């Protein structure tokens, strides 16, 4: 009996040591990401306000694009993106510390000039870089370095959006769809909660919307399911359009200096032609109008998709997630009344459907809906995520993402990159 107790005590000592290590590391990483994330959030907010107050800044977009290309060349981070963060977690190839200042400055410059991008691409890259480099300083092994990269992603995402549950699960789900390493759950959750708390303390408001869900019923579930189907199909269009634009302009304008100048000028021309800046920047105000007031221009989702595809193909930096919010919310707002769903609630459903289909993360998407819109319509959102995940197939915004299991059967498909996996 005494031998057995000593053995159990030894096992518990190992568990407690591991838990203590990850708690300490997650708290420090979360606090660091919370501070840097706050500075980044304030920076994006300030340059967006400046652009609104000084409309002439739109004309500087091509010039700012040249600065971005030069910055990436100077720091040796050309071609690096969120896909490199996912590859580090998959293969242990490492993350350059130079990526942090590169994406930080480039995203601010993009928003200053009115490029149609979001913030989460920068969040995942900066968080991944902070996590990985912190792990290197601590002398962690390869396995723990991969965990640290995931922890940094969760923390920075939570700092920017104020959605720690979604951020933690998103970081766990995004790299390899169908496989979650639950050993990473504790540090990811602690880091996300810490970063979100630090950001809130420093004045960053959590992203949330006032949404009234209709009473739960079979008829409404069927209507929401129909809207989710349309949202899933739109997510495929969204992803494929962005990838097609990147491939097209890279082939037609291989010189990055020329590409960012020409396509940046096209974004400026389109803005002037439409006579509105609704499609420049992240567009959070448009998302809020759709979700909270049920107001959206019928063509807004298509125009935002066009602006985003051009901006990212040109080489501007930021991310695709917030634009996917915009596209889904604007589409859902317009399509929902045709199906007998309230416009505002339909906007929320559309937002979640397009996001889920674009990132292939149904659990994180459900948690995101919970944190963005509250729990009153959670059954509708869970159904939306399940439908969108299946019907979006093997499309996705991150080409390094792996889908390890068939979406229609419980069959292992292998470690094929997302866009090459057609099983």
N, C-alpha and C positions, 0 to 999 in steps of 0.2 A: 504493500500500500504506500509506504513511504517513497519507494522508488518511482511509483506511478505519479505521486504528487510532485516529486522533484522534476520529473519529465514534463508534466503539465506546466510547472512554474517556468521551466526553461522555454517552453513554447510561447507562453504568455509574455515572457520577457522580450522575445523576438518581435511579437506582435506590437507590444507597447512601444518598443524602440522605433519600429517602422512608422507607427502612427504618430509618435512624437516628432520624428524627422519630417514627415510630410506636413504635419500641422504647422511646424515652424517655418518650413520653406514656403508653404502656401500663403501663410500670413504675410511674410515679407514680400513675396512676389505680388500678391494681391494689393498690398499697400503701395508698392512701387507703380504697378499698372494703374491703380486708382489715381495717383498723383499725375503721372504722365498722361493718362486718359483725360483727366480734367483739363490739363493745359491744352491738349489737342482739341477737345470739345469746345473750349472757349475760343480757340484760334479759328476753328471752322465757323463758329457763330459770328465772330467779329468780322471775318472777311466777307461773309455772306451779307451782313448788315452794311458793310462798306460798299459792296457792289450795288446793293439796292439804293444807297444814298448817292452813289456816283455811277450812273448808268454807262458812262463812257468806258468804264473798265472792261465792259464786254469786248470792245475792240482790241484789247490787249491779249485776248485769248491765244491767238497764234504765236505772239511773242513769248508769252508765258510758257507755251508748249516747248519752244526752243530752249528756254531756261531749264525746263524739266529734263529734256533729253541731255543737255549739257551736264546737269547735276548727276544724273545716273551714270554718265560716262566717267565723270570725275571721281565718283565714289566706287566705281567698279561694280555696279549693281544692275547693269543693263540686262534686260530680259527677266529679271527676278520678279516674282509675284507671289500671290497666295499659294499657287501650286507648289512653289519651293518649300513653303512651310509644311504642306501636307506630305511632300516627299521626305522631309526630315523625319517626320513621325513614322513613315513607312519604312525608310531605308537607313536612317541615321546619317544622311549626307551632310548635315550641318546647316546652320543659318548664319549668314554674315551679319555682324553688328552694324555694318554700314547701311543695311537695309532700313534700320530704324530712322535715322535722320533723312534718308532719301525719300521714303514714303510719307513721312511726316510733312516735310516741306513741299513735296510734289502735290500732295492732296490739298494743302492750303492754297497753293498757287492755282490748282485746277478750279477750286471753288471760287477763288477771287475773280477768275476770268469767266466763270459761268459754264464750265464743263458739266455735262450731265452725269454725275457720279454720286456715289454714296460715301459712307464712312467705314463700313465694316471691313473692306479689303485692307485698309490701313490698320484697322484695329487688330485683325488676325495676324498681319505681318509684324506690326510693332510688338504685340503681345507675344507672338512666337519667338521673336528675336530676344526680347527681354527674358523670357523663360529659359530659352536655350543657353544664352550667355550667362545667366545666373547659375545654371546648373554646371557650366564649365568652371566658373569661379569656385564652386563648391567641390569640384573634383568628382562629380557624379559619373557613374558608368553609362554606357550607351543606352541601356534600357531606361534608366532614370532620366537621361537627357531627353528622350522622346516624351516621357511623361511631363517633364518640365516645359517642353514646347507646347504641349496640350494645355497645361495649367495656365501658361501665359496667354494663350488664345482665349480661354474661358474668362480670365480676369479682365482683359482689356475690352472684350465684347460687353461684359457686364458693366464696366465703368461707363461706357458710352451710352448704352441703352437703358440701364437700370433694370435689367431683366436677368438676375443671377441664375435662376433655375434653368431658363432657356439657354443661357450662355454656357453653363456647365454641361448640359446634355448635348448641346450643339457641338461643343469641342470633342466630346466623346464619340458622337455619331458621324461627324463629317468626313473623317479620313477614310474609313473602310466601312461601307454600308453593309450591315448585317453582322458586324462584329463590334462589340463594346468591351473594352478592358475595364472591368469594374474595380480593379486595383487603382485606377486613376480617378474614381468617383469622389473619394474623400478630398484629395488635394484640389481637384477642379472646383468642387462645390465651395470649399472653404475660401479659395482664392477669389472666386466669383462674388461670394457674399462680402468678402473684405473689400474688394475693389469697388463694388457697388456702394458699400457703406461710406468709403472714403470719398467717392465722387459726390454722393448726396450731401455729405458733411461740407464739402467744398463748394456746394451750390449748384451742382449739375442735377437738373430735374429728370426723374425717370420718365421714359417714353411711355405714355398711357393715353387711352382715349375713352371718352364716355360713350358707351355703346349699349343700346337697349335691345336685348334679344327677344324674339317672339316666343310665346308659350310653346313648350315642347309638345309636338303632336306628329302623328304619322304623315299627314299631308305636308306639313312644313318640312319634315325630315326629307321627304321625297323631293321637294322643291330645292332645298339646300343641296341635296345630293346632285341634282341636275346642274346647279350652278358650280359645284365642285368639279364636275366633269369638264365643263367649259374652262374653268380655271386651270385644270391640269393640262388641257390642250394648249392653252395660252402660255403656260410655263415652258412647254416644248418649243413653241414659236419664239419665245423670249430668248431661250438659251441658244437655239440654233441660229437666230438672227445675229446675236452677238458674236458667236464663233465664226459665222460666215463673213461678217463684216471685217473681223480681224484678219482672216485668211485672205480676203479679197484685197484689202488695202496693203497688206504686207507683200502681196505678189505684185500689185500694180505700182506701188510706191515703196520699194524696198529701203530707200534712204530714209531713216527715221526723222531727220531734220526736215526734209521735204514733206513727209507724210503728216507730221504734226502741224506744219504750217498750212498745208492745203486743206486738210480735213477740219482743222480748227477754224479756218476762214469759212468753210461750209456751214459750220455750226453757227457762226456769227450771222451769216447771210440768212439762214433759216429762221433765226430768232427775229431778225428785222422784218422778214417777209410775213411772219405770223403776227408781229406786233405785240408779243407778250414774252415775258421771261419766266413763265410758269414751268417751262421744261428745262431751264438751266439750274445747275446746282442739284441739291438733293430733292427739293420739292416737298418738304414736310408739311408746309402750309396747305398744299393741294390735297395731300393725303388726309389731313385733319378735316378739311371741308367735306371730303367724300364720306369719311367714316362717321363723323359727328353730326353733319347736317344733310347728308345725302345729296350733295351737289357735285356734279362733274360734267365736263364738256364731253360729248359723245366720242370725239376722236382723240381725247387726251391720252388714253392708254397707248394708242398706236404712235402718236407723236413722241411720247416719252421714250418708247422703245427705240424709235429712230434716233433721237438725240443721244440716248445712252450708247447705242451700237456705234455711232459715229465717234463719240468722245473716247470710248475705250479703244476702238480700233486705231484712233489717231495716236494713242500713247499717253493720254491723260490718266491720272491716278485717282483712286478712291475706292470703288467697289461697286458690285452689282446688286447687293441685297436691298438697299433703300430704293433704288429704281424699280426693283421687282415689287416692293411694297406699293409704289406709286402705280405701276402698271396694273397690278391686281386690284387695288382699291378703286381706281378709276373705271376699270372694266366692270367690276362687280356692282358698282353704283349704278351703271347704265343698264346692265343686263338683268339685274335682280328684279326690278318691277315687271319685266316681261314674263318672269316666272312666278310672279305672285309673292316675291320676297321683298320686305321693306328695303328701300334703296340704301340707307345708312348701314343696316346690318349686312346687306349684300356686299357692300364695300369691304367690310371686315372679313367676310367669308372669302371674297376674291383675293384680298391681300394674303391671307394664310394659304390659300390654294396655290397661288403662283409661287410664293416663297417655298412652300414644301416641295413642290414639283421641281423647282430650280436647284434646291440643295439636297434633295433626297434624304431628309431628316424628319420623319414623321413624329417621333417623340419630342424632339426639340421644338418642332412647329406647334405641337399641341400645348406645350408649356409656354411658348411665346404667346399664343392666343390667350391663355390664362392670365399672363402678366400684363399684356397690352389691353385686353378688353374685359377682364373680370371673369368670374366663374358662372355667370347666369346662362351663357350660351355654350358651355364647354362641350356638351354632347354634340351640338352641331359642328363645332370646330374639330372635334376628334374624328367625326365621320368625314369631314372635309379632308383632313390630313390623310386618312386611310385611303380614300379614293384618289387623291392627287398623287400620292406616293406610287400607287400601282399604275395609274394611267399615264404618268409622265415617262414611263419606260426607262431607258438608259441615257436620257438627256440630263444635262446638268451644267452649271456654270463653272465648275472646277474640273479641268481635264485630268488632273492627277488623282481625283477621287476614284476609289475602287468600289465596285459593287460585287461583293463576294458571293451573294446568293441570288438565284433567280427570283424575280419579283412575283412570278406566278406559281412557282413550286418550291419546295424546300430542298432544292438542289444546289450544291456548291458549284459556282461557275469559275472559280480560280482568280488569281491576282491579275486580272486584265484591267488596263486603264479604262475609265468610265466610257469614253467615247468610242472605244474599240470593242466593247463588250456587247455583243448582240445576241447572246444565248437567251 
